[in-house]
Amino acid sequence: MRNAALILGIVGGLWGMIVGFFGYGYTVVMQTWGGELSGVASQVHDVALVQGASLVAPILAIAGGAMARARNRLAGVLMLASAAGMQVAFGFGVFTMFPIAMCVLGGILALAAKEPDAH
């Protein structure tokens, strides 16, 4: 279970980084050229939330995945916090469903892992 949590956390965090790059980039483009894009696109409601989650959520997932074998409880909490951050900032959609689902499943598996792992 810990190995699965490790892989799911790291892969979910890497996918989350891709979503984060585009989320952060979108807010910067709208701040820079928003007036010129009126009618085509609009700024998000909470820029700080999107920019913060773009940075923090993938890091939490990768850190949780990396420590899943040694500190499974903390790893599970970090991965679930990452999934919650992505859900709140970006919503559940076609680009976020996989990183959110991977982080949730990795968090559940890390929390459910027995001490020590059964071989």
Biopython code that builds the backbone (N, CA, C, O; Angstrom):
import numpy as np
from Bio.PDB.StructureBuilder import StructureBuilder

atoms = [
    (1, "MET", "N", (0.810, -1.197, 0.000)),
    (1, "MET", "CA", (0.000, 0.000, 0.000)),
    (1, "MET", "C", (0.854, 1.262, 0.000)),
    (1, "MET", "O", (0.518, 2.258, -0.641)),
    (2, "ARG", "N", (1.953, 1.202, 0.723)),
    (2, "ARG", "CA", (2.800, 2.395, 0.783)),
    (2, "ARG", "C", (3.458, 2.683, -0.554)),
    (2, "ARG", "O", (3.616, 3.842, -0.938)),
    (3, "ASN", "N", (3.844, 1.627, -1.265)),
    (3, "ASN", "CA", (4.434, 1.845, -2.588)),
    (3, "ASN", "C", (3.417, 2.448, -3.551)),
    (3, "ASN", "O", (3.750, 3.336, -4.336)),
    (4, "ALA", "N", (2.191, 1.970, -3.490)),
    (4, "ALA", "CA", (1.144, 2.539, -4.346)),
    (4, "ALA", "C", (0.898, 3.997, -3.987)),
    (4, "ALA", "O", (0.731, 4.835, -4.873)),
    (5, "ALA", "N", (0.875, 4.305, -2.695)),
    (5, "ALA", "CA", (0.693, 5.691, -2.259)),
    (5, "ALA", "C", (1.849, 6.562, -2.733)),
    (5, "ALA", "O", (1.642, 7.700, -3.154)),
    (6, "LEU", "N", (3.062, 6.028, -2.665)),
    (6, "LEU", "CA", (4.239, 6.756, -3.129)),
    (6, "LEU", "C", (4.094, 7.131, -4.599)),
    (6, "LEU", "O", (4.284, 8.287, -4.975)),
    (7, "ILE", "N", (3.760, 6.153, -5.417)),
    (7, "ILE", "CA", (3.653, 6.397, -6.856)),
    (7, "ILE", "C", (2.486, 7.326, -7.169)),
    (7, "ILE", "O", (2.631, 8.250, -7.969)),
    (8, "LEU", "N", (1.343, 7.094, -6.553)),
    (8, "LEU", "CA", (0.179, 7.945, -6.814)),
    (8, "LEU", "C", (0.423, 9.386, -6.387)),
    (8, "LEU", "O", (0.004, 10.312, -7.082)),
    (9, "GLY", "N", (1.091, 9.590, -5.260)),
    (9, "GLY", "CA", (1.382, 10.942, -4.803)),
    (9, "GLY", "C", (2.331, 11.676, -5.730)),
    (9, "GLY", "O", (2.120, 12.848, -6.041)),
    (10, "ILE", "N", (3.369, 10.996, -6.170)),
    (10, "ILE", "CA", (4.344, 11.643, -7.053)),
    (10, "ILE", "C", (3.742, 11.919, -8.429)),
    (10, "ILE", "O", (3.908, 13.014, -8.967)),
    (11, "VAL", "N", (3.047, 10.943, -9.001)),
    (11, "VAL", "CA", (2.435, 11.155, -10.318)),
    (11, "VAL", "C", (1.327, 12.213, -10.230)),
    (11, "VAL", "O", (1.214, 13.069, -11.107)),
    (12, "GLY", "N", (0.514, 12.153, -9.173)),
    (12, "GLY", "CA", (-0.520, 13.173, -8.994)),
    (12, "GLY", "C", (0.072, 14.561, -8.836)),
    (12, "GLY", "O", (-0.485, 15.538, -9.336)),
    (13, "GLY", "N", (1.210, 14.654, -8.136)),
    (13, "GLY", "CA", (1.881, 15.939, -7.985)),
    (13, "GLY", "C", (2.466, 16.460, -9.287)),
    (13, "GLY", "O", (2.430, 17.662, -9.549)),
    (14, "LEU", "N", (3.004, 15.564, -10.103)),
    (14, "LEU", "CA", (3.544, 15.987, -11.398)),
    (14, "LEU", "C", (2.434, 16.474, -12.327)),
    (14, "LEU", "O", (2.591, 17.488, -13.009)),
    (15, "TRP", "N", (1.307, 15.749, -12.355)),
    (15, "TRP", "CA", (0.157, 16.232, -13.133)),
    (15, "TRP", "C", (-0.363, 17.538, -12.557)),
    (15, "TRP", "O", (-0.761, 18.437, -13.298)),
    (16, "GLY", "N", (-0.359, 17.640, -11.238)),
    (16, "GLY", "CA", (-0.777, 18.882, -10.589)),
    (16, "GLY", "C", (0.121, 20.053, -10.943)),
    (16, "GLY", "O", (-0.339, 21.192, -11.019)),
    (17, "MET", "N", (1.409, 19.778, -11.160)),
    (17, "MET", "CA", (2.329, 20.842, -11.589)),
    (17, "MET", "C", (1.947, 21.369, -12.957)),
    (17, "MET", "O", (2.027, 22.573, -13.202)),
    (18, "ILE", "N", (1.539, 20.495, -13.840)),
    (18, "ILE", "CA", (1.124, 20.927, -15.177)),
    (18, "ILE", "C", (-0.111, 21.823, -15.067)),
    (18, "ILE", "O", (-0.176, 22.881, -15.692)),
    (19, "VAL", "N", (-1.084, 21.392, -14.273)),
    (19, "VAL", "CA", (-2.280, 22.201, -14.052)),
    (19, "VAL", "C", (-1.890, 23.525, -13.400)),
    (19, "VAL", "O", (-2.422, 24.576, -13.758)),
    (20, "GLY", "N", (-0.967, 23.476, -12.445)),
    (20, "GLY", "CA", (-0.517, 24.681, -11.756)),
    (20, "GLY", "C", (0.182, 25.662, -12.683)),
    (20, "GLY", "O", (-0.028, 26.870, -12.573)),
    (21, "PHE", "N", (1.011, 25.162, -13.596)),
    (21, "PHE", "CA", (1.674, 26.051, -14.559)),
    (21, "PHE", "C", (0.642, 26.815, -15.375)),
    (21, "PHE", "O", (0.760, 28.027, -15.555)),
    (22, "PHE", "N", (-0.364, 26.112, -15.867)),
    (22, "PHE", "CA", (-1.370, 26.772, -16.682)),
    (22, "PHE", "C", (-2.262, 27.690, -15.847)),
    (22, "PHE", "O", (-2.638, 28.770, -16.302)),
    (23, "GLY", "N", (-2.601, 27.267, -14.635)),
    (23, "GLY", "CA", (-3.423, 28.113, -13.766)),
    (23, "GLY", "C", (-2.721, 29.402, -13.405)),
    (23, "GLY", "O", (-3.308, 30.480, -13.496)),
    (24, "TYR", "N", (-1.473, 29.300, -12.997)),
    (24, "TYR", "CA", (-0.700, 30.492, -12.636)),
    (24, "TYR", "C", (-0.481, 31.362, -13.877)),
    (24, "TYR", "O", (-0.634, 32.582, -13.820)),
    (25, "GLY", "N", (-0.127, 30.737, -14.978)),
    (25, "GLY", "CA", (0.099, 31.473, -16.219)),
    (25, "GLY", "C", (-1.138, 32.208, -16.691)),
    (25, "GLY", "O", (-1.047, 33.338, -17.172)),
    (26, "TYR", "N", (-2.295, 31.578, -16.559)),
    (26, "TYR", "CA", (-3.551, 32.220, -16.963)),
    (26, "TYR", "C", (-3.793, 33.487, -16.157)),
    (26, "TYR", "O", (-4.170, 34.518, -16.715)),
    (27, "THR", "N", (-3.578, 33.415, -14.843)),
    (27, "THR", "CA", (-3.813, 34.605, -14.008)),
    (27, "THR", "C", (-2.850, 35.727, -14.374)),
    (27, "THR", "O", (-3.237, 36.896, -14.362)),
    (28, "VAL", "N", (-1.607, 35.394, -14.697)),
    (28, "VAL", "CA", (-0.635, 36.421, -15.077)),
    (28, "VAL", "C", (-0.998, 37.039, -16.426)),
    (28, "VAL", "O", (-0.909, 38.255, -16.598)),
    (29, "VAL", "N", (-1.403, 36.210, -17.372)),
    (29, "VAL", "CA", (-1.819, 36.738, -18.688)),
    (29, "VAL", "C", (-3.018, 37.668, -18.534)),
    (29, "VAL", "O", (-3.076, 38.722, -19.167)),
    (30, "MET", "N", (-3.960, 37.282, -17.705)),
    (30, "MET", "CA", (-5.148, 38.127, -17.521)),
    (30, "MET", "C", (-4.808, 39.422, -16.791)),
    (30, "MET", "O", (-5.421, 40.455, -17.060)),
    (31, "GLN", "N", (-3.841, 39.385, -15.871)),
    (31, "GLN", "CA", (-3.426, 40.613, -15.206)),
    (31, "GLN", "C", (-2.694, 41.539, -16.169)),
    (31, "GLN", "O", (-2.826, 42.760, -16.087)),
    (32, "THR", "N", (-1.922, 40.952, -17.083)),
    (32, "THR", "CA", (-1.111, 41.747, -18.006)),
    (32, "THR", "C", (-1.929, 42.265, -19.185)),
    (32, "THR", "O", (-1.875, 43.455, -19.498)),
    (33, "TRP", "N", (-2.672, 41.402, -19.828)),
    (33, "TRP", "CA", (-3.400, 41.772, -21.039)),
    (33, "TRP", "C", (-4.909, 41.611, -20.890)),
    (33, "TRP", "O", (-5.604, 41.468, -21.895)),
    (34, "GLY", "N", (-5.426, 41.628, -19.691)),
    (34, "GLY", "CA", (-6.842, 41.398, -19.457)),
    (34, "GLY", "C", (-7.758, 42.369, -20.172)),
    (34, "GLY", "O", (-8.812, 41.976, -20.674)),
    (35, "GLY", "N", (-7.366, 43.636, -20.223)),
    (35, "GLY", "CA", (-8.197, 44.632, -20.895)),
    (35, "GLY", "C", (-8.334, 44.374, -22.380)),
    (35, "GLY", "O", (-9.374, 44.652, -22.977)),
    (36, "GLU", "N", (-7.274, 43.840, -22.975)),
    (36, "GLU", "CA", (-7.291, 43.566, -24.407)),
    (36, "GLU", "C", (-8.066, 42.298, -24.742)),
    (36, "GLU", "O", (-8.437, 42.087, -25.896)),
    (37, "LEU", "N", (-8.312, 41.457, -23.749)),
    (37, "LEU", "CA", (-9.008, 40.190, -23.974)),
    (37, "LEU", "C", (-10.449, 40.225, -23.490)),
    (37, "LEU", "O", (-11.088, 39.178, -23.385)),
    (38, "SER", "N", (-10.973, 41.414, -23.193)),
    (38, "SER", "CA", (-12.348, 41.481, -22.686)),
    (38, "SER", "C", (-13.315, 40.922, -23.722)),
    (38, "SER", "O", (-13.199, 41.199, -24.916)),
    (39, "GLY", "N", (-14.256, 40.142, -23.251)),
    (39, "GLY", "CA", (-15.198, 39.468, -24.135)),
    (39, "GLY", "C", (-14.715, 38.093, -24.571)),
    (39, "GLY", "O", (-15.516, 37.266, -25.007)),
    (40, "VAL", "N", (-13.426, 37.838, -24.458)),
    (40, "VAL", "CA", (-12.864, 36.549, -24.847)),
    (40, "VAL", "C", (-12.593, 35.694, -23.610)),
    (40, "VAL", "O", (-12.940, 34.514, -23.572)),
    (41, "ALA", "N", (-11.971, 36.304, -22.599)),
    (41, "ALA", "CA", (-11.627, 35.600, -21.364)),
    (41, "ALA", "C", (-11.723, 36.589, -20.211)),
    (41, "ALA", "O", (-11.663, 37.802, -20.408)),
    (42, "SER", "N", (-11.871, 36.054, -19.012)),
    (42, "SER", "CA", (-11.959, 36.926, -17.843)),
    (42, "SER", "C", (-11.074, 36.377, -16.729)),
    (42, "SER", "O", (-10.739, 35.193, -16.701)),
    (43, "GLN", "N", (-10.707, 37.265, -15.819)),
    (43, "GLN", "CA", (-9.861, 36.892, -14.689)),
    (43, "GLN", "C", (-10.639, 36.007, -13.719)),
    (43, "GLN", "O", (-11.859, 36.121, -13.606)),
    (44, "VAL", "N", (-9.933, 35.138, -13.028)),
    (44, "VAL", "CA", (-10.554, 34.289, -12.014)),
    (44, "VAL", "C", (-10.981, 35.159, -10.834)),
    (44, "VAL", "O", (-10.500, 36.282, -10.681)),
    (45, "HIS", "N", (-11.879, 34.644, -10.007)),
    (45, "HIS", "CA", (-12.399, 35.430, -8.887)),
    (45, "HIS", "C", (-11.367, 35.657, -7.801)),
    (45, "HIS", "O", (-11.302, 36.750, -7.240)),
    (46, "ASP", "N", (-10.558, 34.655, -7.488)),
    (46, "ASP", "CA", (-9.573, 34.773, -6.419)),
    (46, "ASP", "C", (-8.186, 34.426, -6.971)),
    (46, "ASP", "O", (-7.774, 33.266, -6.981)),
    (47, "VAL", "N", (-7.493, 35.447, -7.421)),
    (47, "VAL", "CA", (-6.186, 35.257, -8.047)),
    (47, "VAL", "C", (-5.189, 34.660, -7.066)),
    (47, "VAL", "O", (-4.437, 33.751, -7.419)),
    (48, "ALA", "N", (-5.176, 35.162, -5.840)),
    (48, "ALA", "CA", (-4.215, 34.673, -4.845)),
    (48, "ALA", "C", (-4.438, 33.194, -4.541)),
    (48, "ALA", "O", (-3.474, 32.449, -4.365)),
    (49, "LEU", "N", (-5.686, 32.764, -4.479)),
    (49, "LEU", "CA", (-5.984, 31.347, -4.225)),
    (49, "LEU", "C", (-5.449, 30.474, -5.352)),
    (49, "LEU", "O", (-4.808, 29.455, -5.093)),
    (50, "VAL", "N", (-5.702, 30.856, -6.587)),
    (50, "VAL", "CA", (-5.249, 30.066, -7.733)),
    (50, "VAL", "C", (-3.725, 30.046, -7.794)),
    (50, "VAL", "O", (-3.132, 28.991, -8.016)),
    (51, "GLN", "N", (-3.092, 31.186, -7.601)),
    (51, "GLN", "CA", (-1.635, 31.229, -7.657)),
    (51, "GLN", "C", (-1.005, 30.459, -6.496)),
    (51, "GLN", "O", (-0.003, 29.769, -6.684)),
    (52, "GLY", "N", (-1.580, 30.569, -5.307)),
    (52, "GLY", "CA", (-1.059, 29.832, -4.159)),
    (52, "GLY", "C", (-1.218, 28.337, -4.316)),
    (52, "GLY", "O", (-0.289, 27.577, -4.041)),
    (53, "ALA", "N", (-2.387, 27.907, -4.757)),
    (53, "ALA", "CA", (-2.619, 26.480, -4.956)),
    (53, "ALA", "C", (-1.782, 25.934, -6.108)),
    (53, "ALA", "O", (-1.390, 24.768, -6.082)),
    (54, "SER", "N", (-1.504, 26.750, -7.107)),
    (54, "SER", "CA", (-0.661, 26.321, -8.219)),
    (54, "SER", "C", (0.731, 25.947, -7.744)),
    (54, "SER", "O", (1.364, 25.055, -8.310)),
    (55, "LEU", "N", (1.207, 26.616, -6.719)),
    (55, "LEU", "CA", (2.523, 26.324, -6.169)),
    (55, "LEU", "C", (2.471, 25.255, -5.084)),
    (55, "LEU", "O", (3.245, 24.298, -5.122)),
    (56, "VAL", "N", (1.569, 25.405, -4.118)),
    (56, "VAL", "CA", (1.588, 24.584, -2.911)),
    (56, "VAL", "C", (1.018, 23.179, -3.128)),
    (56, "VAL", "O", (1.597, 22.207, -2.643)),
    (57, "ALA", "N", (-0.089, 23.050, -3.835)),
    (57, "ALA", "CA", (-0.751, 21.749, -3.965)),
    (57, "ALA", "C", (0.143, 20.674, -4.599)),
    (57, "ALA", "O", (0.220, 19.573, -4.055)),
    (58, "PRO", "N", (0.817, 20.941, -5.714)),
    (58, "PRO", "CA", (1.702, 19.897, -6.265)),
    (58, "PRO", "C", (2.867, 19.550, -5.340)),
    (58, "PRO", "O", (3.288, 18.395, -5.277)),
    (59, "ILE", "N", (3.388, 20.546, -4.621)),
    (59, "ILE", "CA", (4.489, 20.275, -3.697)),
    (59, "ILE", "C", (4.024, 19.365, -2.564)),
    (59, "ILE", "O", (4.746, 18.453, -2.161)),
    (60, "LEU", "N", (2.815, 19.612, -2.047)),
    (60, "LEU", "CA", (2.279, 18.749, -0.993)),
    (60, "LEU", "C", (2.124, 17.321, -1.482)),
    (60, "LEU", "O", (2.444, 16.376, -0.761)),
    (61, "ALA", "N", (1.631, 17.161, -2.707)),
    (61, "ALA", "CA", (1.437, 15.814, -3.251)),
    (61, "ALA", "C", (2.769, 15.092, -3.433)),
    (61, "ALA", "O", (2.893, 13.920, -3.077)),
    (62, "ILE", "N", (3.759, 15.779, -3.980)),
    (62, "ILE", "CA", (5.059, 15.147, -4.207)),
    (62, "ILE", "C", (5.733, 14.838, -2.871)),
    (62, "ILE", "O", (6.310, 13.764, -2.705)),
    (63, "ALA", "N", (5.667, 15.760, -1.929)),
    (63, "ALA", "CA", (6.256, 15.513, -0.610)),
    (63, "ALA", "C", (5.547, 14.360, 0.093)),
    (63, "ALA", "O", (6.198, 13.521, 0.716)),
    (64, "GLY", "N", (4.216, 14.313, -0.002)),
    (64, "GLY", "CA", (3.467, 13.211, 0.593)),
    (64, "GLY", "C", (3.830, 11.883, -0.035)),
    (64, "GLY", "O", (4.009, 10.886, 0.665)),
    (65, "GLY", "N", (3.939, 11.865, -1.349)),
    (65, "GLY", "CA", (4.339, 10.637, -2.025)),
    (65, "GLY", "C", (5.740, 10.211, -1.649)),
    (65, "GLY", "O", (6.009, 9.023, -1.471)),
    (66, "ALA", "N", (6.631, 11.175, -1.529)),
    (66, "ALA", "CA", (8.021, 10.848, -1.205)),
    (66, "ALA", "C", (8.167, 10.269, 0.198)),
    (66, "ALA", "O", (9.061, 9.458, 0.440)),
    (67, "MET", "N", (7.303, 10.673, 1.120)),
    (67, "MET", "CA", (7.444, 10.169, 2.490)),
    (67, "MET", "C", (6.438, 9.064, 2.818)),
    (67, "MET", "O", (6.303, 8.687, 3.982)),
    (68, "ALA", "N", (5.743, 8.549, 1.831)),
    (68, "ALA", "CA", (4.700, 7.550, 2.069)),
    (68, "ALA", "C", (5.249, 6.271, 2.711)),
    (68, "ALA", "O", (4.545, 5.635, 3.496)),
    (69, "ARG", "N", (6.450, 5.895, 2.406)),
    (69, "ARG", "CA", (7.004, 4.659, 2.983)),
    (69, "ARG", "C", (7.448, 4.851, 4.423)),
    (69, "ARG", "O", (7.338, 3.927, 5.229)),
    (70, "ALA", "N", (7.945, 6.026, 4.759)),
    (70, "ALA", "CA", (8.501, 6.239, 6.094)),
    (70, "ALA", "C", (7.475, 6.811, 7.077)),
    (70, "ALA", "O", (7.403, 6.356, 8.219)),
    (71, "ARG", "N", (6.702, 7.773, 6.667)),
    (71, "ARG", "CA", (5.727, 8.444, 7.526)),
    (71, "ARG", "C", (4.371, 8.424, 6.839)),
    (71, "ARG", "O", (3.917, 9.437, 6.306)),
    (72, "ASN", "N", (3.732, 7.263, 6.857)),
    (72, "ASN", "CA", (2.523, 7.085, 6.061)),
    (72, "ASN", "C", (1.366, 7.973, 6.500)),
    (72, "ASN", "O", (0.606, 8.434, 5.649)),
    (73, "ARG", "N", (1.203, 8.228, 7.786)),
    (73, "ARG", "CA", (0.075, 9.049, 8.239)),
    (73, "ARG", "C", (0.229, 10.500, 7.763)),
    (73, "ARG", "O", (-0.709, 11.078, 7.216)),
    (74, "LEU", "N", (1.396, 11.074, 7.969)),
    (74, "LEU", "CA", (1.648, 12.437, 7.518)),
    (74, "LEU", "C", (1.554, 12.523, 5.992)),
    (74, "LEU", "O", (1.024, 13.496, 5.455)),
    (75, "ALA", "N", (2.064, 11.517, 5.305)),
    (75, "ALA", "CA", (1.994, 11.484, 3.846)),
    (75, "ALA", "C", (0.548, 11.487, 3.369)),
    (75, "ALA", "O", (0.203, 12.200, 2.427)),
    (76, "GLY", "N", (-0.293, 10.695, 4.013)),
    (76, "GLY", "CA", (-1.702, 10.655, 3.637)),
    (76, "GLY", "C", (-2.381, 11.994, 3.834)),
    (76, "GLY", "O", (-3.168, 12.427, 2.992)),
    (77, "VAL", "N", (-2.084, 12.644, 4.933)),
    (77, "VAL", "CA", (-2.672, 13.967, 5.193)),
    (77, "VAL", "C", (-2.204, 14.979, 4.154)),
    (77, "VAL", "O", (-3.004, 15.785, 3.679)),
    (78, "LEU", "N", (-0.926, 14.952, 3.793)),
    (78, "LEU", "CA", (-0.408, 15.885, 2.789)),
    (78, "LEU", "C", (-1.053, 15.664, 1.425)),
    (78, "LEU", "O", (-1.399, 16.622, 0.734)),
    (79, "MET", "N", (-1.215, 14.397, 1.040)),
    (79, "MET", "CA", (-1.827, 14.120, -0.259)),
    (79, "MET", "C", (-3.301, 14.523, -0.282)),
    (79, "MET", "O", (-3.786, 15.045, -1.285)),
    (80, "LEU", "N", (-4.006, 14.286, 0.806)),
    (80, "LEU", "CA", (-5.410, 14.711, 0.866)),
    (80, "LEU", "C", (-5.521, 16.230, 0.878)),
    (80, "LEU", "O", (-6.436, 16.785, 0.270)),
    (81, "ALA", "N", (-4.607, 16.908, 1.559)),
    (81, "ALA", "CA", (-4.600, 18.377, 1.546)),
    (81, "ALA", "C", (-4.313, 18.905, 0.146)),
    (81, "ALA", "O", (-4.892, 19.908, -0.272)),
    (82, "SER", "N", (-3.430, 18.242, -0.570)),
    (82, "SER", "CA", (-3.133, 18.625, -1.950)),
    (82, "SER", "C", (-4.364, 18.484, -2.839)),
    (82, "SER", "O", (-4.670, 19.371, -3.635)),
    (83, "ALA", "N", (-5.062, 17.371, -2.697)),
    (83, "ALA", "CA", (-6.281, 17.164, -3.494)),
    (83, "ALA", "C", (-7.329, 18.208, -3.156)),
    (83, "ALA", "O", (-8.003, 18.719, -4.050)),
    (84, "ALA", "N", (-7.475, 18.531, -1.882)),
    (84, "ALA", "CA", (-8.441, 19.555, -1.481)),
    (84, "ALA", "C", (-8.057, 20.917, -2.052)),
    (84, "ALA", "O", (-8.923, 21.665, -2.505)),
    (85, "GLY", "N", (-6.776, 21.241, -2.033)),
    (85, "GLY", "CA", (-6.323, 22.513, -2.596)),
    (85, "GLY", "C", (-6.595, 22.621, -4.086)),
    (85, "GLY", "O", (-7.035, 23.663, -4.572)),
    (86, "MET", "N", (-6.330, 21.537, -4.810)),
    (86, "MET", "CA", (-6.607, 21.552, -6.252)),
    (86, "MET", "C", (-8.100, 21.661, -6.526)),
    (86, "MET", "O", (-8.521, 22.365, -7.444)),
    (87, "GLN", "N", (-8.899, 20.961, -5.726)),
    (87, "GLN", "CA", (-10.350, 21.006, -5.903)),
    (87, "GLN", "C", (-10.890, 22.417, -5.667)),
    (87, "GLN", "O", (-11.701, 22.915, -6.448)),
    (88, "VAL", "N", (-10.443, 23.052, -4.599)),
    (88, "VAL", "CA", (-10.946, 24.386, -4.260)),
    (88, "VAL", "C", (-10.477, 25.418, -5.283)),
    (88, "VAL", "O", (-11.262, 26.266, -5.708)),
    (89, "ALA", "N", (-9.216, 25.356, -5.681)),
    (89, "ALA", "CA", (-8.666, 26.377, -6.572)),
    (89, "ALA", "C", (-9.091, 26.196, -8.024)),
    (89, "ALA", "O", (-9.412, 27.171, -8.703)),
    (90, "PHE", "N", (-9.097, 24.949, -8.505)),
    (90, "PHE", "CA", (-9.324, 24.711, -9.930)),
    (90, "PHE", "C", (-10.640, 24.023, -10.244)),
    (90, "PHE", "O", (-11.079, 24.029, -11.394)),
    (91, "GLY", "N", (-11.276, 23.432, -9.248)),
    (91, "GLY", "CA", (-12.502, 22.681, -9.499)),
    (91, "GLY", "C", (-12.187, 21.307, -10.063)),
    (91, "GLY", "O", (-11.031, 20.978, -10.329)),
    (92, "PHE", "N", (-13.223, 20.518, -10.239)),
    (92, "PHE", "CA", (-13.064, 19.166, -10.768)),
    (92, "PHE", "C", (-13.470, 19.199, -12.230)),
    (92, "PHE", "O", (-14.640, 19.399, -12.553)),
    (93, "GLY", "N", (-12.507, 19.005, -13.105)),
    (93, "GLY", "CA", (-12.785, 19.061, -14.539)),
    (93, "GLY", "C", (-11.913, 18.085, -15.292)),
    (93, "GLY", "O", (-11.270, 17.219, -14.701)),
    (94, "VAL", "N", (-11.897, 18.232, -16.588)),
    (94, "VAL", "CA", (-11.202, 17.288, -17.442)),
    (94, "VAL", "C", (-9.691, 17.291, -17.193)),
    (94, "VAL", "O", (-9.057, 16.245, -17.337)),
    (95, "PHE", "N", (-9.098, 18.419, -16.830)),
    (95, "PHE", "CA", (-7.659, 18.478, -16.608)),
    (95, "PHE", "C", (-7.264, 18.228, -15.162)),
    (95, "PHE", "O", (-6.103, 17.936, -14.877)),
    (96, "THR", "N", (-8.209, 18.341, -14.257)),
    (96, "THR", "CA", (-7.880, 18.176, -12.839)),
    (96, "THR", "C", (-8.359, 16.856, -12.255)),
    (96, "THR", "O", (-7.989, 16.516, -11.131)),
    (97, "MET", "N", (-9.163, 16.111, -12.979)),
    (97, "MET", "CA", (-9.728, 14.893, -12.387)),
    (97, "MET", "C", (-8.657, 13.858, -12.057)),
    (97, "MET", "O", (-8.754, 13.187, -11.030)),
    (98, "PHE", "N", (-7.650, 13.714, -12.894)),
    (98, "PHE", "CA", (-6.630, 12.707, -12.616)),
    (98, "PHE", "C", (-5.713, 13.095, -11.464)),
    (98, "PHE", "O", (-5.485, 12.265, -10.584)),
    (99, "PRO", "N", (-5.171, 14.320, -11.420)),
    (99, "PRO", "CA", (-4.333, 14.627, -10.250)),
    (99, "PRO", "C", (-5.113, 14.604, -8.942)),
    (99, "PRO", "O", (-4.584, 14.162, -7.921)),
    (100, "ILE", "N", (-6.356, 15.069, -8.950)),
    (100, "ILE", "CA", (-7.155, 15.037, -7.720)),
    (100, "ILE", "C", (-7.433, 13.594, -7.304)),
    (100, "ILE", "O", (-7.265, 13.242, -6.136)),
    (101, "ALA", "N", (-7.855, 12.760, -8.250)),
    (101, "ALA", "CA", (-8.162, 11.365, -7.929)),
    (101, "ALA", "C", (-6.923, 10.605, -7.467)),
    (101, "ALA", "O", (-7.005, 9.794, -6.544)),
    (102, "MET", "N", (-5.785, 10.854, -8.092)),
    (102, "MET", "CA", (-4.550, 10.167, -7.690)),
    (102, "MET", "C", (-4.137, 10.580, -6.280)),
    (102, "MET", "O", (-3.714, 9.742, -5.484)),
    (103, "CYS", "N", (-4.259, 11.857, -5.976)),
    (103, "CYS", "CA", (-3.878, 12.324, -4.637)),
    (103, "CYS", "C", (-4.837, 11.801, -3.575)),
    (103, "CYS", "O", (-4.404, 11.449, -2.477)),
    (104, "VAL", "N", (-6.123, 11.744, -3.880)),
    (104, "VAL", "CA", (-7.086, 11.206, -2.918)),
    (104, "VAL", "C", (-6.827, 9.726, -2.676)),
    (104, "VAL", "O", (-6.786, 9.283, -1.528)),
    (105, "LEU", "N", (-6.654, 8.962, -3.742)),
    (105, "LEU", "CA", (-6.408, 7.531, -3.581)),
    (105, "LEU", "C", (-5.078, 7.278, -2.877)),
    (105, "LEU", "O", (-4.999, 6.416, -2.002)),
    (106, "GLY", "N", (-4.034, 8.017, -3.248)),
    (106, "GLY", "CA", (-2.753, 7.879, -2.571)),
    (106, "GLY", "C", (-2.854, 8.224, -1.095)),
    (106, "GLY", "O", (-2.254, 7.548, -0.260)),
    (107, "GLY", "N", (-3.604, 9.266, -0.763)),
    (107, "GLY", "CA", (-3.792, 9.639, 0.640)),
    (107, "GLY", "C", (-4.536, 8.581, 1.421)),
    (107, "GLY", "O", (-4.172, 8.274, 2.556)),
    (108, "ILE", "N", (-5.575, 8.021, 0.828)),
    (108, "ILE", "CA", (-6.341, 6.965, 1.501)),
    (108, "ILE", "C", (-5.475, 5.731, 1.711)),
    (108, "ILE", "O", (-5.489, 5.134, 2.788)),
    (109, "LEU", "N", (-4.724, 5.349, 0.689)),
    (109, "LEU", "CA", (-3.856, 4.170, 0.816)),
    (109, "LEU", "C", (-2.764, 4.393, 1.864)),
    (109, "LEU", "O", (-2.428, 3.477, 2.615)),
    (110, "ALA", "N", (-2.216, 5.598, 1.916)),
    (110, "ALA", "CA", (-1.185, 5.879, 2.919)),
    (110, "ALA", "C", (-1.756, 5.817, 4.327)),
    (110, "ALA", "O", (-1.122, 5.283, 5.237)),
    (111, "LEU", "N", (-2.952, 6.363, 4.505)),
    (111, "LEU", "CA", (-3.582, 6.337, 5.835)),
    (111, "LEU", "C", (-3.977, 4.920, 6.241)),
    (111, "LEU", "O", (-3.962, 4.580, 7.424)),
    (112, "ALA", "N", (-4.329, 4.098, 5.256)),
    (112, "ALA", "CA", (-4.785, 2.732, 5.549)),
    (112, "ALA", "C", (-3.634, 1.738, 5.703)),
    (112, "ALA", "O", (-3.855, 0.600, 6.117)),
    (113, "ALA", "N", (-2.415, 2.151, 5.377)),
    (113, "ALA", "CA", (-1.277, 1.241, 5.456)),
    (113, "ALA", "C", (-1.023, 0.812, 6.893)),
    (113, "ALA", "O", (-1.078, 1.617, 7.822)),
    (114, "LYS", "N", (-0.746, -0.463, 7.050)),
    (114, "LYS", "CA", (-0.463, -1.000, 8.377)),
    (114, "LYS", "C", (0.998, -0.783, 8.745)),
    (114, "LYS", "O", (1.844, -0.587, 7.872)),
    (115, "GLU", "N", (1.283, -0.820, 10.009)),
    (115, "GLU", "CA", (2.649, -0.653, 10.502)),
    (115, "GLU", "C", (3.187, -2.008, 10.964)),
    (115, "GLU", "O", (2.542, -2.597, 11.831)),
    (116, "PRO", "N", (4.253, -2.541, 10.497)),
    (116, "PRO", "CA", (4.917, -2.249, 9.225)),
    (116, "PRO", "C", (4.143, -2.883, 8.073)),
    (116, "PRO", "O", (3.156, -3.589, 8.280)),
    (117, "ASP", "N", (4.611, -2.616, 6.863)),
    (117, "ASP", "CA", (3.960, -3.188, 5.687)),
    (117, "ASP", "C", (3.949, -4.699, 5.750)),
    (117, "ASP", "O", (4.921, -5.324, 6.175)),
    (118, "ALA", "N", (2.838, -5.282, 5.320)),
    (118, "ALA", "CA", (2.748, -6.745, 5.220)),
    (118, "ALA", "C", (3.504, -7.171, 3.963)),
    (118, "ALA", "O", (3.381, -6.539, 2.914)),
    (119, "HIS", "N", (4.287, -8.248, 4.074)),
    (119, "HIS", "CA", (5.056, -8.692, 2.909)),
    (119, "HIS", "C", (4.443, -9.925, 2.339)),
    (119, "HIS", "O", (4.942, -10.461, 1.349)),
]
sb = StructureBuilder()
sb.init_structure("model")
sb.init_model(0)
sb.init_chain("A")
sb.init_seg("    ")
for serial, (resi, resn, name, xyz) in enumerate(atoms, 1):
    if name == "N":
        sb.init_residue(resn, " ", resi, " ")
    sb.init_atom(name, np.array(xyz, "f"), 0.0, 1.0, " ", f" {name:<3s}", serial, name[0])
structure = sb.get_structure()
